[in-house]
Amino acid sequence: MERDAHYYAILAFCRACGFNKDSAQVIAYASQFVDDAKINLMFLSNPSNIIEHDVIENKPAFFNMATCHSYFRINTFNYEAMVNNTCAFHFVPGCKGENFTKKLRCKEESPIILDILADVFLEDDLIKLGIILHALADSYTHQGFSGMLSKVNDIKDCKAITKVYLGLLDKILQALEQFNQEKYDKYFDRIMPAYGHGQAREYPDLPDLVWSYEYDYSDEFSGSYKKVEIDNKDRFTRAFKSIRKHIQNYLIKHPQYFDSSLRFDNINILMDTLVSKGKEQKREENWKKLLIKQGLFNNEDLDRIIYKDDQWLKEAFSNFDRDAFDDRTVAGEVQLADNFLNSNWYRFYLSVKWYKLRFFEYCAKYQLSIPN
């Protein structure tokens, strides 16, 4: 899924289910930030004894807190990133299959996700809830693929059945495919490795698309291909029916976040907006308009509900600089803001550490021991 779902739809559904504005925004931001938290190492210039941190090269640091990475940058394309980021947050293993490789294949509502979700319900932590909702949503749309570089992801004859809104790369690939199918198959395998849903391009994340592909269903990957046709509207709808149920149950357990002044029962309009047509920017604009028109937020709230991927970083670090913080490792030393201890970024950092521990524990519980 993309930002329109991970942030704006989560924001709308949380408000519709009764969360107050502030708590809904924190949950939604944490959900989307899973796709934006690429920094994996930063050294501290002013550490405090009450701030949890790591020690790297004998220096105080924050480390291993990334939840995503740049898939086309070679220095982030490695086993650690696949395991700690892609598998853990975006392609949670379904734990079903005859061998290790097949067990890594993502399945909707993986038992690992459900176990972590049960743990989240015991915690009063909206950021942890947002993180697990991201993994839950992706488990629907990314099912069938693996977060590792794997034969599982080596598909063929991937086709859009309904109209698709193509980015530049997709337009180039489509033109090559139409010109010469044999050359397309040959060159596509070279430029797009079997990693995640890379060979399916953006298709799994487009909410209104119907598409198809063929995959090798044999246990030995012996070349026995089967065609599957996917209706993303169905997947997105089922995902958010599940999300709605879970956030309603969380609010019952944590009623301090309930907004008693809000009454909203038009869930159908949320579902229709979720699977609306158009490019991502248009879908986001649809959500912004809906949030105001349906009374989930006011006109005065518009600036605060617009997602800004550096908002939490700006609040947490007094020397935040967009260029310096736009890398896997932050150059120089970071300076903690005065209110860093209570910042959402620091809470996200702690939540990611918490999540990763449980992810590997529950993988082992289901006989899927992944070295990390």
PyMOL commands that set and color helices and strands:
alter all, ss='L'
color gray80, all
select helices_A, chain A and resi 3-17+21-33+74-76+79-90+100-103+111-121+126-141+151-153+168-179+181-191+198-200+203-205+232-253+255-257+267-274+280-293+299-305+311-316+340-342+344-365
alter helices_A, ss='H'
color red, helices_A
select strands_A, chain A and resi 41-44+54-56+59-63+156-160+210-216+225-231+329-334
alter strands_A, ss='S'
color yellow, strands_A
deselect
rebuild
show_as cartoon
